[in-house]
Amino acid sequence: MAAPAPNWWRWLLLAAIVIVLDQFTKVLILGAFQLHEGKQVTSFFNLVRAHNTGAAFSFLAGAGGWQRWFFTGLAVAAAVFITVMLRRHGGQTLFASALALILGGAVGNGIDRLWHGYVVDFLQFHWAGWAFPSFNLADSAITLGAALLILDELRRVRASR
């Protein structure tokens, strides 16, 4: 096995920050709102407590319970894989920061699944009768990490030309 990249652990610190912020905001929401209760913050943004037993956009939410363990196992496998990738590629700033954000988000939502049996969502955007599905900071970190992975790949392709 190749030697770990120098200072690769700093990416674990970024992931830990995401996890702490995610869990802190969820504790606040659980303490402030009942299920489905919310507060309008702006004309297009609400804080709404929602429980998601599925994945993104409530995929498999009504599957009967097995999905809790499936998605928890998936989060654990992703966390192990991403940690290995961070050890190997910690010197690649954009790539490693993307992986760290995804790691933090996956672990944050994984904690919810283990602790509650569902993921706590609370951020909801809406406009003219249309509402985007509720999400949380972990979801935001995963999305930002995925966008950074795409950007990193586009930069690699452009640099190879």
mmCIF file of the C-alpha atoms, coordinates in Angstrom:
data_MODEL
# 
_entry.id   MODEL 
# 
loop_
_atom_site.group_PDB 
_atom_site.id 
_atom_site.type_symbol 
_atom_site.label_atom_id 
_atom_site.label_alt_id 
_atom_site.label_comp_id 
_atom_site.label_asym_id 
_atom_site.label_entity_id 
_atom_site.label_seq_id 
_atom_site.pdbx_PDB_ins_code 
_atom_site.Cartn_x 
_atom_site.Cartn_y 
_atom_site.Cartn_z 
_atom_site.occupancy 
_atom_site.B_iso_or_equiv 
_atom_site.pdbx_formal_charge 
_atom_site.auth_seq_id 
_atom_site.auth_comp_id 
_atom_site.auth_asym_id 
_atom_site.auth_atom_id 
_atom_site.pdbx_PDB_model_num 
ATOM 1   C CA . MET A 1 1   ? 0.000   0.000  0.000   1.00 0.00 ? 1   MET A CA 1 
ATOM 2   C CA . ALA A 1 2   ? 1.280   3.467  -0.865  1.00 0.00 ? 2   ALA A CA 1 
ATOM 3   C CA . ALA A 1 3   ? 2.266   5.843  1.895   1.00 0.00 ? 3   ALA A CA 1 
ATOM 4   C CA . PRO A 1 4   ? -0.520  8.204  2.964   1.00 0.00 ? 4   PRO A CA 1 
ATOM 5   C CA . ALA A 1 5   ? -0.481  11.696 1.497   1.00 0.00 ? 5   ALA A CA 1 
ATOM 6   C CA . PRO A 1 6   ? 1.021   14.238 3.889   1.00 0.00 ? 6   PRO A CA 1 
ATOM 7   C CA . ASN A 1 7   ? -1.564  15.915 6.109   1.00 0.00 ? 7   ASN A CA 1 
ATOM 8   C CA . TRP A 1 8   ? -4.377  13.754 4.745   1.00 0.00 ? 8   TRP A CA 1 
ATOM 9   C CA . TRP A 1 9   ? -6.016  13.881 8.174   1.00 0.00 ? 9   TRP A CA 1 
ATOM 10  C CA . ARG A 1 10  ? -6.934  17.551 7.599   1.00 0.00 ? 10  ARG A CA 1 
ATOM 11  C CA . TRP A 1 11  ? -9.637  16.276 5.277   1.00 0.00 ? 11  TRP A CA 1 
ATOM 12  C CA . LEU A 1 12  ? -10.997 14.147 8.111   1.00 0.00 ? 12  LEU A CA 1 
ATOM 13  C CA . LEU A 1 13  ? -11.154 17.357 10.135  1.00 0.00 ? 13  LEU A CA 1 
ATOM 14  C CA . LEU A 1 14  ? -13.266 18.983 7.402   1.00 0.00 ? 14  LEU A CA 1 
ATOM 15  C CA . ALA A 1 15  ? -15.563 15.943 7.404   1.00 0.00 ? 15  ALA A CA 1 
ATOM 16  C CA . ALA A 1 16  ? -15.807 16.137 11.211  1.00 0.00 ? 16  ALA A CA 1 
ATOM 17  C CA . ILE A 1 17  ? -16.783 19.814 11.017  1.00 0.00 ? 17  ILE A CA 1 
ATOM 18  C CA . VAL A 1 18  ? -19.563 18.932 8.569   1.00 0.00 ? 18  VAL A CA 1 
ATOM 19  C CA . ILE A 1 19  ? -20.768 16.151 10.893  1.00 0.00 ? 19  ILE A CA 1 
ATOM 20  C CA . VAL A 1 20  ? -20.786 18.396 13.973  1.00 0.00 ? 20  VAL A CA 1 
ATOM 21  C CA . LEU A 1 21  ? -22.607 21.250 12.204  1.00 0.00 ? 21  LEU A CA 1 
ATOM 22  C CA . ASP A 1 22  ? -25.106 18.830 10.673  1.00 0.00 ? 22  ASP A CA 1 
ATOM 23  C CA . GLN A 1 23  ? -25.889 17.116 13.971  1.00 0.00 ? 23  GLN A CA 1 
ATOM 24  C CA . PHE A 1 24  ? -26.035 20.427 15.867  1.00 0.00 ? 24  PHE A CA 1 
ATOM 25  C CA . THR A 1 25  ? -28.604 21.874 13.460  1.00 0.00 ? 25  THR A CA 1 
ATOM 26  C CA . LYS A 1 26  ? -30.669 18.696 13.639  1.00 0.00 ? 26  LYS A CA 1 
ATOM 27  C CA . VAL A 1 27  ? -30.687 18.783 17.449  1.00 0.00 ? 27  VAL A CA 1 
ATOM 28  C CA . LEU A 1 28  ? -31.933 22.375 17.264  1.00 0.00 ? 28  LEU A CA 1 
ATOM 29  C CA . ILE A 1 29  ? -34.716 21.418 14.843  1.00 0.00 ? 29  ILE A CA 1 
ATOM 30  C CA . LEU A 1 30  ? -35.764 18.373 16.880  1.00 0.00 ? 30  LEU A CA 1 
ATOM 31  C CA . GLY A 1 31  ? -35.996 20.576 19.968  1.00 0.00 ? 31  GLY A CA 1 
ATOM 32  C CA . ALA A 1 32  ? -37.832 23.445 18.308  1.00 0.00 ? 32  ALA A CA 1 
ATOM 33  C CA . PHE A 1 33  ? -40.388 21.752 16.026  1.00 0.00 ? 33  PHE A CA 1 
ATOM 34  C CA . GLN A 1 34  ? -42.799 18.841 16.057  1.00 0.00 ? 34  GLN A CA 1 
ATOM 35  C CA . LEU A 1 35  ? -42.942 16.566 13.012  1.00 0.00 ? 35  LEU A CA 1 
ATOM 36  C CA . HIS A 1 36  ? -44.240 18.513 9.960   1.00 0.00 ? 36  HIS A CA 1 
ATOM 37  C CA . GLU A 1 37  ? -44.273 21.749 11.952  1.00 0.00 ? 37  GLU A CA 1 
ATOM 38  C CA . GLY A 1 38  ? -42.468 24.647 10.355  1.00 0.00 ? 38  GLY A CA 1 
ATOM 39  C CA . LYS A 1 39  ? -41.748 28.329 10.248  1.00 0.00 ? 39  LYS A CA 1 
ATOM 40  C CA . GLN A 1 40  ? -41.701 30.572 7.214   1.00 0.00 ? 40  GLN A CA 1 
ATOM 41  C CA . VAL A 1 41  ? -38.374 32.409 7.136   1.00 0.00 ? 41  VAL A CA 1 
ATOM 42  C CA . THR A 1 42  ? -38.730 34.235 3.812   1.00 0.00 ? 42  THR A CA 1 
ATOM 43  C CA . SER A 1 43  ? -41.228 34.237 0.961   1.00 0.00 ? 43  SER A CA 1 
ATOM 44  C CA . PHE A 1 44  ? -39.330 31.297 -0.580  1.00 0.00 ? 44  PHE A CA 1 
ATOM 45  C CA . PHE A 1 45  ? -37.708 29.485 2.375   1.00 0.00 ? 45  PHE A CA 1 
ATOM 46  C CA . ASN A 1 46  ? -39.117 27.551 5.347   1.00 0.00 ? 46  ASN A CA 1 
ATOM 47  C CA . LEU A 1 47  ? -37.709 25.603 8.248   1.00 0.00 ? 47  LEU A CA 1 
ATOM 48  C CA . VAL A 1 48  ? -39.846 22.440 8.389   1.00 0.00 ? 48  VAL A CA 1 
ATOM 49  C CA . ARG A 1 49  ? -39.183 19.317 10.441  1.00 0.00 ? 49  ARG A CA 1 
ATOM 50  C CA . ALA A 1 50  ? -39.425 16.236 8.256   1.00 0.00 ? 50  ALA A CA 1 
ATOM 51  C CA . HIS A 1 51  ? -38.351 12.625 8.763   1.00 0.00 ? 51  HIS A CA 1 
ATOM 52  C CA . ASN A 1 52  ? -37.027 10.761 5.736   1.00 0.00 ? 52  ASN A CA 1 
ATOM 53  C CA . THR A 1 53  ? -36.785 6.977  6.028   1.00 0.00 ? 53  THR A CA 1 
ATOM 54  C CA . GLY A 1 54  ? -35.631 6.724  2.422   1.00 0.00 ? 54  GLY A CA 1 
ATOM 55  C CA . ALA A 1 55  ? -32.835 8.304  0.429   1.00 0.00 ? 55  ALA A CA 1 
ATOM 56  C CA . ALA A 1 56  ? -32.745 11.447 -1.704  1.00 0.00 ? 56  ALA A CA 1 
ATOM 57  C CA . PHE A 1 57  ? -36.240 12.747 -2.536  1.00 0.00 ? 57  PHE A CA 1 
ATOM 58  C CA . SER A 1 58  ? -37.635 10.063 -0.154  1.00 0.00 ? 58  SER A CA 1 
ATOM 59  C CA . PHE A 1 59  ? -36.627 7.259  -2.541  1.00 0.00 ? 59  PHE A CA 1 
ATOM 60  C CA . LEU A 1 60  ? -37.694 3.934  -0.928  1.00 0.00 ? 60  LEU A CA 1 
ATOM 61  C CA . ALA A 1 61  ? -39.233 5.768  2.053   1.00 0.00 ? 61  ALA A CA 1 
ATOM 62  C CA . GLY A 1 62  ? -42.159 3.353  2.179   1.00 0.00 ? 62  GLY A CA 1 
ATOM 63  C CA . ALA A 1 63  ? -40.134 0.174  1.664   1.00 0.00 ? 63  ALA A CA 1 
ATOM 64  C CA . GLY A 1 64  ? -40.958 -1.372 5.031   1.00 0.00 ? 64  GLY A CA 1 
ATOM 65  C CA . GLY A 1 65  ? -37.857 -0.715 7.120   1.00 0.00 ? 65  GLY A CA 1 
ATOM 66  C CA . TRP A 1 66  ? -35.117 -2.747 5.445   1.00 0.00 ? 66  TRP A CA 1 
ATOM 67  C CA . GLN A 1 67  ? -33.871 0.429  3.732   1.00 0.00 ? 67  GLN A CA 1 
ATOM 68  C CA . ARG A 1 68  ? -32.663 1.816  7.093   1.00 0.00 ? 68  ARG A CA 1 
ATOM 69  C CA . TRP A 1 69  ? -30.004 -0.878 7.308   1.00 0.00 ? 69  TRP A CA 1 
ATOM 70  C CA . PHE A 1 70  ? -29.270 -0.852 3.591   1.00 0.00 ? 70  PHE A CA 1 
ATOM 71  C CA . PHE A 1 71  ? -28.565 2.897  3.549   1.00 0.00 ? 71  PHE A CA 1 
ATOM 72  C CA . THR A 1 72  ? -26.642 2.676  6.831   1.00 0.00 ? 72  THR A CA 1 
ATOM 73  C CA . GLY A 1 73  ? -24.447 -0.067 5.360   1.00 0.00 ? 73  GLY A CA 1 
ATOM 74  C CA . LEU A 1 74  ? -24.005 1.970  2.201   1.00 0.00 ? 74  LEU A CA 1 
ATOM 75  C CA . ALA A 1 75  ? -22.891 4.969  4.297   1.00 0.00 ? 75  ALA A CA 1 
ATOM 76  C CA . VAL A 1 76  ? -20.370 2.825  6.191   1.00 0.00 ? 76  VAL A CA 1 
ATOM 77  C CA . ALA A 1 77  ? -18.973 1.365  2.957   1.00 0.00 ? 77  ALA A CA 1 
ATOM 78  C CA . ALA A 1 78  ? -18.753 4.849  1.417   1.00 0.00 ? 78  ALA A CA 1 
ATOM 79  C CA . ALA A 1 79  ? -17.006 6.184  4.526   1.00 0.00 ? 79  ALA A CA 1 
ATOM 80  C CA . VAL A 1 80  ? -14.376 3.431  4.411   1.00 0.00 ? 80  VAL A CA 1 
ATOM 81  C CA . PHE A 1 81  ? -13.797 3.886  0.672   1.00 0.00 ? 81  PHE A CA 1 
ATOM 82  C CA . ILE A 1 82  ? -13.591 7.676  0.944   1.00 0.00 ? 82  ILE A CA 1 
ATOM 83  C CA . THR A 1 83  ? -11.162 7.471  3.872   1.00 0.00 ? 83  THR A CA 1 
ATOM 84  C CA . VAL A 1 84  ? -8.882  5.221  1.807   1.00 0.00 ? 84  VAL A CA 1 
ATOM 85  C CA . MET A 1 85  ? -9.122  7.659  -1.103  1.00 0.00 ? 85  MET A CA 1 
ATOM 86  C CA . LEU A 1 86  ? -8.281  10.585 1.181   1.00 0.00 ? 86  LEU A CA 1 
ATOM 87  C CA . ARG A 1 87  ? -5.185  8.765  2.450   1.00 0.00 ? 87  ARG A CA 1 
ATOM 88  C CA . ARG A 1 88  ? -4.031  8.221  -1.124  1.00 0.00 ? 88  ARG A CA 1 
ATOM 89  C CA . HIS A 1 89  ? -5.026  11.549 -2.665  1.00 0.00 ? 89  HIS A CA 1 
ATOM 90  C CA . GLY A 1 90  ? -4.955  13.985 0.253   1.00 0.00 ? 90  GLY A CA 1 
ATOM 91  C CA . GLY A 1 91  ? -2.527  16.213 -1.633  1.00 0.00 ? 91  GLY A CA 1 
ATOM 92  C CA . GLN A 1 92  ? -5.101  16.931 -4.357  1.00 0.00 ? 92  GLN A CA 1 
ATOM 93  C CA . THR A 1 93  ? -6.938  19.826 -2.743  1.00 0.00 ? 93  THR A CA 1 
ATOM 94  C CA . LEU A 1 94  ? -10.090 20.025 -4.853  1.00 0.00 ? 94  LEU A CA 1 
ATOM 95  C CA . PHE A 1 95  ? -10.552 16.258 -5.077  1.00 0.00 ? 95  PHE A CA 1 
ATOM 96  C CA . ALA A 1 96  ? -9.892  15.721 -1.365  1.00 0.00 ? 96  ALA A CA 1 
ATOM 97  C CA . SER A 1 97  ? -12.153 18.565 -0.248  1.00 0.00 ? 97  SER A CA 1 
ATOM 98  C CA . ALA A 1 98  ? -14.958 17.099 -2.388  1.00 0.00 ? 98  ALA A CA 1 
ATOM 99  C CA . LEU A 1 99  ? -14.468 13.680 -0.814  1.00 0.00 ? 99  LEU A CA 1 
ATOM 100 C CA . ALA A 1 100 ? -14.342 15.173 2.693   1.00 0.00 ? 100 ALA A CA 1 
ATOM 101 C CA . LEU A 1 101 ? -17.660 16.974 2.167   1.00 0.00 ? 101 LEU A CA 1 
ATOM 102 C CA . ILE A 1 102 ? -19.279 13.777 0.883   1.00 0.00 ? 102 ILE A CA 1 
ATOM 103 C CA . LEU A 1 103 ? -17.813 11.827 3.810   1.00 0.00 ? 103 LEU A CA 1 
ATOM 104 C CA . GLY A 1 104 ? -19.141 14.319 6.356   1.00 0.00 ? 104 GLY A CA 1 
ATOM 105 C CA . GLY A 1 105 ? -22.585 14.290 4.782   1.00 0.00 ? 105 GLY A CA 1 
ATOM 106 C CA . ALA A 1 106 ? -22.756 10.503 4.530   1.00 0.00 ? 106 ALA A CA 1 
ATOM 107 C CA . VAL A 1 107 ? -21.711 10.050 8.155   1.00 0.00 ? 107 VAL A CA 1 
ATOM 108 C CA . GLY A 1 108 ? -24.074 12.810 9.336   1.00 0.00 ? 108 GLY A CA 1 
ATOM 109 C CA . ASN A 1 109 ? -27.069 11.153 7.704   1.00 0.00 ? 109 ASN A CA 1 
ATOM 110 C CA . GLY A 1 110 ? -25.816 7.714  8.779   1.00 0.00 ? 110 GLY A CA 1 
ATOM 111 C CA . ILE A 1 111 ? -25.844 8.846  12.411  1.00 0.00 ? 111 ILE A CA 1 
ATOM 112 C CA . ASP A 1 112 ? -29.482 9.878  11.982  1.00 0.00 ? 112 ASP A CA 1 
ATOM 113 C CA . ARG A 1 113 ? -30.418 6.498  10.533  1.00 0.00 ? 113 ARG A CA 1 
ATOM 114 C CA . LEU A 1 114 ? -28.749 4.641  13.402  1.00 0.00 ? 114 LEU A CA 1 
ATOM 115 C CA . TRP A 1 115 ? -30.023 6.945  16.149  1.00 0.00 ? 115 TRP A CA 1 
ATOM 116 C CA . HIS A 1 116 ? -33.550 7.745  14.938  1.00 0.00 ? 116 HIS A CA 1 
ATOM 117 C CA . GLY A 1 117 ? -34.323 5.295  12.136  1.00 0.00 ? 117 GLY A CA 1 
ATOM 118 C CA . TYR A 1 118 ? -34.753 8.217  9.738   1.00 0.00 ? 118 TYR A CA 1 
ATOM 119 C CA . VAL A 1 119 ? -32.883 11.277 8.508   1.00 0.00 ? 119 VAL A CA 1 
ATOM 120 C CA . VAL A 1 120 ? -33.950 14.638 9.925   1.00 0.00 ? 120 VAL A CA 1 
ATOM 121 C CA . ASP A 1 121 ? -34.588 17.142 7.119   1.00 0.00 ? 121 ASP A CA 1 
ATOM 122 C CA . PHE A 1 122 ? -35.541 20.759 7.719   1.00 0.00 ? 122 PHE A CA 1 
ATOM 123 C CA . LEU A 1 123 ? -34.525 23.105 4.886   1.00 0.00 ? 123 LEU A CA 1 
ATOM 124 C CA . GLN A 1 124 ? -37.318 23.729 2.395   1.00 0.00 ? 124 GLN A CA 1 
ATOM 125 C CA . PHE A 1 125 ? -37.328 26.062 -0.590  1.00 0.00 ? 125 PHE A CA 1 
ATOM 126 C CA . HIS A 1 126 ? -40.536 26.882 -2.445  1.00 0.00 ? 126 HIS A CA 1 
ATOM 127 C CA . TRP A 1 127 ? -41.786 29.224 -5.134  1.00 0.00 ? 127 TRP A CA 1 
ATOM 128 C CA . ALA A 1 128 ? -45.190 29.861 -6.742  1.00 0.00 ? 128 ALA A CA 1 
ATOM 129 C CA . GLY A 1 129 ? -46.830 26.720 -5.369  1.00 0.00 ? 129 GLY A CA 1 
ATOM 130 C CA . TRP A 1 130 ? -43.825 24.488 -6.059  1.00 0.00 ? 130 TRP A CA 1 
ATOM 131 C CA . ALA A 1 131 ? -41.742 23.112 -3.160  1.00 0.00 ? 131 ALA A CA 1 
ATOM 132 C CA . PHE A 1 132 ? -38.339 21.445 -3.407  1.00 0.00 ? 132 PHE A CA 1 
ATOM 133 C CA . PRO A 1 133 ? -38.122 18.382 -1.119  1.00 0.00 ? 133 PRO A CA 1 
ATOM 134 C CA . SER A 1 134 ? -36.802 19.154 2.358   1.00 0.00 ? 134 SER A CA 1 
ATOM 135 C CA . PHE A 1 135 ? -33.121 18.492 2.982   1.00 0.00 ? 135 PHE A CA 1 
ATOM 136 C CA . ASN A 1 136 ? -30.412 19.149 5.583   1.00 0.00 ? 136 ASN A CA 1 
ATOM 137 C CA . LEU A 1 137 ? -26.800 20.291 5.900   1.00 0.00 ? 137 LEU A CA 1 
ATOM 138 C CA . ALA A 1 138 ? -25.466 16.773 5.291   1.00 0.00 ? 138 ALA A CA 1 
ATOM 139 C CA . ASP A 1 139 ? -27.361 16.650 2.000   1.00 0.00 ? 139 ASP A CA 1 
ATOM 140 C CA . SER A 1 140 ? -25.943 20.071 1.102   1.00 0.00 ? 140 SER A CA 1 
ATOM 141 C CA . ALA A 1 141 ? -22.400 18.881 1.837   1.00 0.00 ? 141 ALA A CA 1 
ATOM 142 C CA . ILE A 1 142 ? -22.908 15.775 -0.319  1.00 0.00 ? 142 ILE A CA 1 
ATOM 143 C CA . THR A 1 143 ? -24.279 17.895 -3.176  1.00 0.00 ? 143 THR A CA 1 
ATOM 144 C CA . LEU A 1 144 ? -21.451 20.422 -2.942  1.00 0.00 ? 144 LEU A CA 1 
ATOM 145 C CA . GLY A 1 145 ? -18.919 17.577 -2.786  1.00 0.00 ? 145 GLY A CA 1 
ATOM 146 C CA . ALA A 1 146 ? -20.428 15.966 -5.890  1.00 0.00 ? 146 ALA A CA 1 
ATOM 147 C CA . ALA A 1 147 ? -20.290 19.301 -7.738  1.00 0.00 ? 147 ALA A CA 1 
ATOM 148 C CA . LEU A 1 148 ? -16.630 19.704 -6.754  1.00 0.00 ? 148 LEU A CA 1 
ATOM 149 C CA . LEU A 1 149 ? -15.885 16.171 -8.013  1.00 0.00 ? 149 LEU A CA 1 
ATOM 150 C CA . ILE A 1 150 ? -17.374 17.108 -11.384 1.00 0.00 ? 150 ILE A CA 1 
ATOM 151 C CA . LEU A 1 151 ? -15.366 20.343 -11.437 1.00 0.00 ? 151 LEU A CA 1 
ATOM 152 C CA . ASP A 1 152 ? -12.198 18.443 -10.527 1.00 0.00 ? 152 ASP A CA 1 
ATOM 153 C CA . GLU A 1 153 ? -12.771 15.959 -13.342 1.00 0.00 ? 153 GLU A CA 1 
ATOM 154 C CA . LEU A 1 154 ? -13.476 18.733 -15.857 1.00 0.00 ? 154 LEU A CA 1 
ATOM 155 C CA . ARG A 1 155 ? -10.242 20.446 -14.837 1.00 0.00 ? 155 ARG A CA 1 
ATOM 156 C CA . ARG A 1 156 ? -8.307  17.186 -15.251 1.00 0.00 ? 156 ARG A CA 1 
ATOM 157 C CA . VAL A 1 157 ? -9.761  16.598 -18.714 1.00 0.00 ? 157 VAL A CA 1 
ATOM 158 C CA . ARG A 1 158 ? -8.982  20.156 -19.778 1.00 0.00 ? 158 ARG A CA 1 
ATOM 159 C CA . ALA A 1 159 ? -5.424  19.920 -18.385 1.00 0.00 ? 159 ALA A CA 1 
ATOM 160 C CA . SER A 1 160 ? -4.794  16.668 -20.289 1.00 0.00 ? 160 SER A CA 1 
ATOM 161 C CA . ARG A 1 161 ? -5.579  18.275 -23.655 1.00 0.00 ? 161 ARG A CA 1 
# 
